[in-house]
Amino acid sequence: MADQPDPDLSQKDAAAAEARSLLASRRRRWLTILVVAVVGIGLLATLYHFVIGARHVSTDNAYVGADTAQVTPLVSGAVQSVRVANTQIVHKGDILVTIDPADARIAAERAAADYAQAQNQYQQTRATGGALSAQITARESDVARAKAEAITAQANFEKARIDLQRREALAKSGAVSGDELTAARTAFAGAKAQLEVAQSAIAQAEATQAAARESFNANEALVQGPMFKNPDVAAARAKLDAARLDLSRTVIRAPFDGIIAQRNVQVGQRIAAGTPIMTVVPLNTMYVDANFKESQLRRVKVGQNARLTSDLYGGGVVFHGKVIGLAGGTGSAFAIIPAQNATGNWIKVVQRLPVRIALDPKELAQHPLRVGLSMTVTIDLVGG
């Protein structure tokens, strides 16, 4: 009897063939999915590069900065009170420190007295001008009187001269005695002396008049113009203003809204003018210095928009800023000890250049930042 095929074996072979076919189909399907996924990812990467990546540059090497104010007293003295502490928020005009004002107050009072004295001196000098003007008038009268006396002396001199000449002519004929001739000569000499005295009196009166006039002119020069323009009064006023300014500087106030940091002053401490006593960090005028690689800076320009996130708030809070400047050199270029690249084992290191980005004050008010915090910055190279 011939052998018959086993039906169980046929069914098993068919099932195995079907399983192999199904496995191959699944493999082809997964392979297709993998190829499609790889191609899709490639297309998405290419699309991202040309649509998004090509118009943005990003860095996480960025830190918050601010133009802090270093508080320094402008006058020296003992600290009377300290009204703030580190981390305290202050507003513009708040009192930070007061210095004992006793010395400054005494100096201001002394300057006020000197100013009043200068004003009185000016008024007195102005009043003296009237007296000097009267002296000029009096000296004019003296000159007129001296000239009148000189005219009289001149007339007496001429009379005595004529009388002497007449007697000398008669004396030759013996008509005039020797005593009369002597008396005539004596009278002539006296008249001549009186004339010289009168002429000297005129010169003296005119000199006195000139001196009075010079004194008057000098006095007028001192009081010329309004009182506030007088040099002595103006100098005294300036000293008074300086003393009052020093008195006002015994109260040190916050220059703007901010947070106190690095306070190193205590009550009773004597501080000198110019000594740093604390720092005020602004709240609403902060910026970010983003250190981009040199290969990222080709299209970065002032005025471009930027999006920023902080490690403090996470990606849920986005700050908006604007590029306001690029640094004049890399950090290594301004280092105290610059790197020396002229060596045999030189290795090129990609340099970074700080890019300053101004932040929106309104966003800073809603989400305050602190100096030195880390930021992630993305600059839109197309928008601006």
C-alpha positions as CSV (number, residue, x, y, z in Angstrom):
1,M,0.0,0.0,0.0
2,A,1.5,3.3,-1.1
3,D,2.4,6.0,1.6
4,Q,-0.2,8.7,2.0
5,P,0.9,12.4,3.0
6,D,0.3,13.2,6.7
7,P,-2.4,15.9,6.9
8,D,-1.0,17.2,10.2
9,L,2.4,17.9,8.6
10,S,0.8,19.8,5.7
11,Q,-1.1,22.0,8.1
12,K,2.0,22.7,10.1
13,D,4.0,23.6,7.0
14,A,1.2,26.0,5.9
15,A,1.1,27.6,9.3
16,A,4.8,28.0,9.3
17,A,4.8,29.5,5.9
18,E,2.0,31.9,6.9
19,A,3.9,32.9,10.0
20,R,7.0,33.6,8.0
21,S,5.0,35.6,5.5
22,L,3.4,37.6,8.4
23,L,6.8,38.2,10.0
24,A,8.3,39.4,6.7
25,S,5.3,41.7,6.2
26,R,5.8,43.2,9.6
27,R,9.4,43.7,9.1
28,R,8.8,45.4,5.8
29,R,6.2,47.6,7.5
30,W,8.5,48.6,10.3
31,L,11.3,49.2,7.9
32,T,9.1,51.4,5.9
33,I,8.0,53.2,9.0
34,L,11.7,53.6,10.1
35,V,12.7,55.0,6.7
36,V,9.7,57.3,6.7
37,A,10.5,58.5,10.2
38,V,14.2,59.1,9.3
39,V,13.2,61.0,6.2
40,G,10.6,62.9,8.1
41,I,13.1,63.8,10.9
42,G,15.5,64.9,8.2
43,L,12.9,67.0,6.5
44,L,11.8,68.5,9.8
45,A,15.5,69.3,10.7
46,T,16.0,70.9,7.3
47,L,12.8,72.8,7.7
48,Y,13.7,73.9,11.2
49,H,17.1,75.0,10.0
50,F,15.8,77.1,7.1
51,V,12.7,78.4,8.8
52,I,13.7,78.8,12.4
53,G,17.3,77.9,13.0
54,A,18.6,80.2,10.2
55,R,16.9,83.2,11.7
56,H,17.7,82.6,15.3
57,V,20.9,82.3,17.4
58,S,20.8,81.1,21.0
59,T,23.1,80.7,24.0
60,D,22.7,79.8,27.6
61,N,26.0,81.6,28.5
62,A,24.2,84.7,29.6
63,Y,23.9,86.5,32.9
64,V,21.8,89.3,34.4
65,G,23.7,92.6,35.0
66,A,22.8,96.1,36.1
67,D,24.4,99.5,36.6
68,T,24.6,99.5,40.3
69,A,25.1,102.6,42.4
70,Q,27.9,102.6,45.0
71,V,26.7,104.8,47.9
72,T,29.5,107.0,49.2
73,P,29.2,110.0,51.6
74,L,30.2,113.4,50.3
75,V,31.1,114.7,53.7
76,S,33.0,113.1,56.6
77,G,31.6,112.5,60.1
78,A,30.2,110.1,62.6
79,V,27.3,107.9,61.5
80,Q,24.2,108.8,63.5
81,S,21.8,106.2,62.1
82,V,21.6,103.4,59.5
83,R,18.1,102.8,58.3
84,V,18.5,99.9,55.8
85,A,19.9,96.4,55.8
86,N,21.0,94.0,53.1
87,T,18.3,92.6,50.8
88,Q,16.0,95.5,51.8
89,I,14.0,97.2,49.0
90,V,14.2,101.0,48.9
91,H,12.7,103.7,46.8
92,K,14.2,106.8,45.3
93,G,14.7,109.4,48.0
94,D,14.5,107.0,51.0
95,I,16.9,107.8,53.8
96,L,19.8,105.3,53.9
97,V,22.2,106.8,56.4
98,T,22.4,110.0,58.5
99,I,25.7,111.6,59.6
100,D,26.0,113.7,62.7
101,P,25.1,117.2,61.4
102,A,26.5,119.3,64.4
103,D,29.8,120.4,62.7
104,A,28.0,121.1,59.3
105,R,25.3,123.1,61.1
106,I,27.9,125.3,62.9
107,A,29.7,125.8,59.6
108,A,26.4,126.9,58.0
109,E,25.6,129.3,60.7
110,R,29.1,130.8,60.5
111,A,28.8,131.2,56.8
112,A,25.4,132.9,57.2
113,A,26.9,135.4,59.6
114,D,29.8,136.1,57.2
115,Y,27.2,136.6,54.4
116,A,25.2,139.1,56.6
117,Q,28.5,140.9,57.4
118,A,29.3,141.2,53.7
119,Q,25.9,142.7,53.0
120,N,26.3,145.2,55.8
121,Q,29.8,146.1,54.6
122,Y,28.3,146.7,51.1
123,Q,25.6,149.0,52.5
124,Q,28.2,150.9,54.6
125,T,30.4,151.3,51.6
126,R,27.5,152.6,49.5
127,A,26.7,155.1,52.3
128,T,30.3,156.2,52.4
129,G,30.0,157.2,48.8
130,G,27.8,160.2,49.8
131,A,30.3,161.4,52.3
132,L,33.1,161.1,49.8
133,S,31.1,163.0,47.2
134,A,30.6,165.8,49.8
135,Q,34.4,165.8,50.4
136,I,34.9,166.4,46.7
137,T,32.6,169.4,46.8
138,A,34.4,170.7,49.9
139,R,37.8,170.3,48.2
140,E,36.5,172.2,45.2
141,S,35.7,175.1,47.6
142,D,39.2,174.9,49.0
143,V,40.7,175.1,45.5
144,A,38.5,178.2,44.8
145,R,39.5,179.9,48.0
146,A,43.2,179.1,47.4
147,K,42.9,180.6,43.9
148,A,41.2,183.7,45.3
149,E,44.0,184.1,47.9
150,A,46.5,183.6,45.2
151,I,45.0,186.5,43.2
152,T,45.1,188.7,46.2
153,A,48.7,187.7,46.8
154,Q,49.5,188.4,43.2
155,A,48.0,191.8,43.4
156,N,50.0,192.6,46.6
157,F,53.1,191.3,45.0
158,E,52.7,193.6,42.0
159,K,52.0,196.6,44.2
160,A,55.1,195.9,46.3
161,R,57.2,195.4,43.2
162,I,56.0,198.7,41.7
163,D,56.6,200.5,45.0
164,L,60.1,199.1,45.2
165,Q,60.9,200.1,41.7
166,R,59.6,203.7,42.3
167,R,61.6,204.1,45.5
168,E,64.7,202.6,44.0
169,A,64.5,205.2,41.2
170,L,64.0,208.1,43.7
171,A,66.7,206.9,45.9
172,K,69.4,207.8,43.3
173,S,68.3,211.5,43.5
174,G,68.2,211.4,47.3
175,A,64.4,211.9,47.4
176,V,63.8,208.7,49.4
177,S,65.5,207.8,52.6
178,G,67.3,204.6,53.2
179,D,64.7,203.5,55.7
180,E,61.9,203.9,53.2
181,L,63.9,201.9,50.6
182,T,64.5,199.1,53.1
183,A,60.8,199.1,54.1
184,A,59.8,198.8,50.4
185,R,62.3,196.0,49.8
186,T,61.0,194.2,52.9
187,A,57.4,194.6,51.7
188,F,58.3,193.3,48.3
189,A,59.9,190.2,49.8
190,G,56.9,189.6,52.0
191,A,54.5,189.9,49.1
192,K,56.6,187.5,47.1
193,A,56.6,185.0,49.9
194,Q,52.8,185.3,50.3
195,L,52.4,184.8,46.6
196,E,54.5,181.6,46.7
197,V,52.5,180.4,49.7
198,A,49.2,181.1,47.9
199,Q,50.4,179.2,44.8
200,S,51.5,176.2,47.0
201,A,48.0,176.3,48.7
202,I,46.4,176.0,45.2
203,A,48.6,172.9,44.4
204,Q,47.8,171.4,47.8
205,A,44.1,172.0,47.5
206,E,44.0,170.5,44.0
207,A,46.0,167.4,45.2
208,T,43.5,167.0,48.1
209,Q,40.6,167.4,45.6
210,A,42.2,164.7,43.3
211,A,42.7,162.3,46.3
212,A,39.1,162.8,47.3
213,R,37.9,162.1,43.8
214,E,40.1,158.9,43.6
215,S,38.7,157.8,47.0
216,F,35.2,158.4,45.6
217,N,35.9,156.4,42.4
218,A,37.4,153.5,44.4
219,N,34.4,153.4,46.6
220,E,32.0,153.5,43.6
221,A,33.9,150.6,42.1
222,L,33.2,148.6,45.2
223,V,29.5,149.2,45.1
224,Q,29.0,149.3,41.3
225,G,26.0,147.3,40.2
226,P,23.5,145.4,42.4
227,M,24.5,144.0,45.8
228,F,24.4,140.4,44.7
229,K,27.0,141.0,42.1
230,N,29.5,142.5,44.5
231,P,32.5,140.2,44.7
232,D,32.6,140.1,48.5
233,V,28.9,139.5,48.8
234,A,29.0,136.9,46.1
235,A,31.9,135.1,47.7
236,A,30.1,135.0,51.1
237,R,27.0,133.8,49.4
238,A,28.9,131.0,47.7
239,K,30.4,129.9,51.0
240,L,26.9,129.9,52.6
241,D,25.6,127.8,49.8
242,A,28.5,125.3,50.1
243,A,27.9,125.1,53.9
244,R,24.2,124.4,53.4
245,L,25.0,121.8,50.8
246,D,27.4,120.1,53.1
247,L,24.7,120.1,55.8
248,S,22.1,118.6,53.4
249,R,24.7,115.9,52.5
250,T,24.7,114.6,56.1
251,V,21.5,112.8,55.0
252,I,22.3,110.1,52.4
253,R,19.3,109.0,50.3
254,A,18.7,106.3,47.7
255,P,19.4,107.4,44.2
256,F,16.7,105.2,42.6
257,D,14.5,102.2,43.4
258,G,16.5,99.1,44.2
259,I,17.8,96.6,46.7
260,I,20.5,97.2,49.3
261,A,23.6,95.0,48.9
262,Q,27.1,95.0,50.5
263,R,26.2,97.2,53.4
264,N,29.3,97.8,55.5
265,V,28.6,100.7,57.8
266,Q,27.5,100.8,61.4
267,V,26.1,103.4,63.8
268,G,28.9,105.3,65.5
269,Q,31.5,104.6,62.8
270,R,33.4,107.6,61.6
271,I,33.5,107.6,57.8
272,A,35.5,109.7,55.4
273,A,34.1,111.4,52.3
274,G,34.3,109.0,49.3
275,T,34.3,105.8,51.4
276,P,31.9,103.1,49.9
277,I,29.4,102.2,52.5
278,M,26.8,100.2,50.5
279,T,25.5,99.3,47.0
280,V,22.1,99.8,45.6
281,V,21.1,97.4,42.8
282,P,18.3,98.7,40.5
283,L,15.1,96.7,40.0
284,N,13.7,97.9,36.7
285,T,16.8,98.9,34.7
286,M,18.6,95.5,34.3
287,Y,20.2,94.0,31.2
288,V,21.6,90.7,30.1
289,D,25.1,90.1,28.8
290,A,24.8,87.1,26.5
291,N,28.2,85.6,25.4
292,F,27.7,84.3,21.9
293,K,30.3,82.4,19.9
294,E,32.1,84.4,17.3
295,S,30.5,82.2,14.6
296,Q,27.1,83.2,15.7
297,L,27.6,87.0,15.4
298,R,27.7,87.4,11.7
299,R,24.1,88.6,11.5
300,V,23.6,90.0,15.0
301,K,22.8,93.7,14.9
302,V,21.7,96.4,17.3
303,G,17.9,96.7,17.5
304,Q,17.1,93.0,17.0
305,N,14.5,91.4,19.3
306,A,15.4,88.7,21.8
307,R,13.5,86.2,23.9
308,L,14.9,85.3,27.2
309,T,14.1,82.7,29.9
310,S,15.6,82.5,33.4
311,D,16.6,79.5,35.4
312,L,14.8,81.2,38.3
313,Y,11.4,81.1,36.7
314,G,11.8,78.4,34.1
315,G,10.6,78.3,30.6
316,G,7.1,79.3,31.6
317,V,8.1,83.0,32.0
318,V,9.5,84.6,28.8
319,F,11.2,88.0,28.9
320,H,11.4,90.1,25.8
321,G,14.4,92.3,25.1
322,K,16.3,94.2,22.5
323,V,19.9,94.1,21.4
324,I,21.5,97.5,22.4
325,G,25.2,96.8,21.8
326,L,28.0,94.5,21.1
327,A,31.1,94.6,23.3
328,G,34.3,96.1,21.9
329,G,36.3,92.9,22.6
330,T,36.2,89.4,24.0
331,G,36.6,88.6,27.6
332,S,40.1,87.2,27.0
333,A,41.2,90.4,25.2
334,F,40.5,92.5,28.3
335,A,41.9,89.9,30.8
336,I,44.5,91.1,33.3
337,I,46.9,88.5,31.9
338,P,45.9,88.0,28.2
339,A,46.5,84.6,26.6
340,Q,49.7,84.3,24.6
341,N,48.9,82.4,21.4
342,A,52.3,82.7,19.9
343,T,53.4,79.3,21.1
344,G,54.2,76.0,19.4
345,N,51.4,74.1,21.0
346,W,48.7,76.6,20.2
347,I,45.1,75.2,20.1
348,K,42.4,77.4,18.6
349,V,39.6,78.1,21.1
350,V,36.3,79.5,19.9
351,Q,35.9,83.0,21.4
352,R,32.8,84.5,22.8
353,L,31.7,88.2,22.6
354,P,29.3,89.7,25.0
355,V,26.1,91.1,23.5
356,R,24.1,93.4,25.7
357,I,20.3,93.0,25.7
358,A,18.0,95.5,27.4
359,L,15.0,94.0,29.3
360,D,11.4,95.3,29.4
361,P,10.9,97.2,32.7
362,K,7.3,96.1,32.9
363,E,8.2,92.5,32.7
364,L,10.9,93.1,35.3
365,A,8.4,94.6,37.6
366,Q,6.2,91.5,37.3
367,H,9.1,89.0,37.6
368,P,12.1,90.6,39.3
369,L,15.5,89.4,38.5
370,R,18.8,89.6,40.4
371,V,22.3,90.5,39.2
372,G,24.3,87.4,38.2
373,L,21.3,85.1,37.5
374,S,21.7,82.7,34.5
375,M,19.6,83.3,31.4
376,T,18.9,81.6,28.1
377,V,18.9,84.0,25.2
378,T,17.5,83.6,21.6
379,I,18.0,86.5,19.2
380,D,15.7,86.9,16.2
381,L,18.1,87.7,13.3
382,V,15.2,88.8,11.0
383,G,12.9,90.7,13.2
384,G,13.9,94.1,14.7
